[in-house]
Amino acid sequence: LVVAAPLRAYGILLHANVSFGTSFLRYAVATPLFHRWHHAHPACLPRGVNFAGLLPIWDLLFGTFHCPAAQPSAFGTDAPVPPKFVGQLVFPFRRDW
């Protein structure tokens, strides 16, 4: 509980509509702004970025870090995501996607 509760709260914070994370902090720890770029629409960013859940050092090392001070203009995808839970779990692994 001592470890799980703070990590769960941190996960909720990443999805919160708060406006911090534009300073040097975005290079040290994943912020809501950092995470928003992960969910950016492909028109804003043609490749996947910001895969780290806690420490952006991994994205910095692998070249997938992208976190400008402004947030993306659009989120999500235009792909036909299945409506059912199991279909959504399998969807990223489909060959035609």
C-alpha positions as CSV (number, residue, x, y, z in Angstrom):
1,L,0.0,0.0,0.0
2,V,2.9,2.3,0.8
3,V,4.2,1.9,-2.8
4,A,1.1,1.3,-4.8
5,A,-1.0,4.2,-3.5
6,P,1.5,6.9,-4.5
7,L,2.1,5.3,-7.9
8,R,-1.6,5.1,-8.5
9,A,-2.1,8.8,-7.5
10,Y,0.8,9.7,-9.9
11,G,-0.9,7.8,-12.7
12,I,-4.1,9.8,-12.1
13,L,-2.1,13.1,-12.0
14,L,-0.6,12.2,-15.5
15,H,-4.1,12.3,-16.9
16,A,-5.2,15.4,-15.1
17,N,-5.9,18.7,-16.8
18,V,-3.2,20.6,-15.0
19,S,-0.7,23.0,-16.6
20,F,2.7,22.2,-15.1
21,G,5.6,20.4,-16.7
22,T,7.0,23.1,-19.0
23,S,10.2,23.6,-16.9
24,F,13.3,21.4,-16.5
25,L,11.0,19.0,-14.6
26,R,9.8,17.4,-17.8
27,Y,13.3,16.0,-18.4
28,A,13.4,14.4,-14.9
29,V,10.0,13.0,-14.4
30,A,7.0,12.3,-16.6
31,T,4.6,15.3,-16.3
32,P,1.0,15.7,-17.6
33,L,2.4,17.7,-20.6
34,F,4.9,15.0,-21.4
35,H,2.1,12.4,-21.3
36,R,-0.2,14.6,-23.5
37,W,2.4,14.4,-26.3
38,H,2.2,10.6,-26.0
39,H,-1.5,10.8,-26.8
40,A,-1.1,13.4,-29.6
41,H,-3.0,12.9,-32.8
42,P,-0.8,11.6,-35.7
43,A,-1.3,14.9,-37.6
44,C,0.6,16.6,-34.7
45,L,3.4,14.1,-34.6
46,P,3.8,11.3,-37.2
47,R,5.6,8.8,-34.9
48,G,5.1,7.5,-31.3
49,V,6.8,9.4,-28.6
50,N,7.1,9.5,-24.8
51,F,6.7,5.9,-23.8
52,A,8.2,6.2,-20.3
53,G,5.7,5.9,-17.5
54,L,7.8,7.6,-14.8
55,L,11.3,8.6,-15.9
56,P,11.8,10.3,-19.3
57,I,15.5,9.2,-19.3
58,W,14.4,6.2,-21.3
59,D,12.9,8.3,-24.0
60,L,15.9,10.6,-24.0
61,L,18.2,7.5,-24.4
62,F,16.1,5.9,-27.2
63,G,15.3,9.1,-29.1
64,T,11.6,9.1,-28.5
65,F,11.5,12.1,-26.2
66,H,9.3,15.0,-27.4
67,C,8.0,17.6,-25.1
68,P,7.7,21.2,-26.3
69,A,6.2,23.8,-23.9
70,A,3.0,23.9,-25.9
71,Q,0.5,21.1,-25.8
72,P,-0.7,19.2,-28.9
73,S,-3.6,20.7,-30.8
74,A,-5.4,17.3,-31.2
75,F,-5.5,14.0,-29.4
76,G,-6.4,10.4,-30.3
77,T,-6.5,8.5,-33.6
78,D,-8.6,8.3,-36.7
79,A,-8.2,4.5,-36.9
80,P,-11.4,2.5,-36.3
81,V,-10.8,1.3,-32.8
82,P,-13.0,-1.7,-31.8
83,P,-15.8,-0.9,-29.4
84,K,-15.4,-4.0,-27.2
85,F,-12.7,-4.4,-24.5
86,V,-11.0,-7.5,-25.9
87,G,-10.9,-6.0,-29.4
88,Q,-9.2,-2.9,-28.0
89,L,-6.6,-5.1,-26.3
90,V,-5.8,-6.9,-29.5
91,F,-6.0,-3.8,-31.8
92,P,-2.4,-2.6,-31.4
93,F,-1.1,-6.0,-32.4
94,R,-3.1,-6.4,-35.6
95,R,-1.0,-6.7,-38.7
96,D,-3.1,-4.3,-40.8
97,W,-2.8,-1.5,-38.2
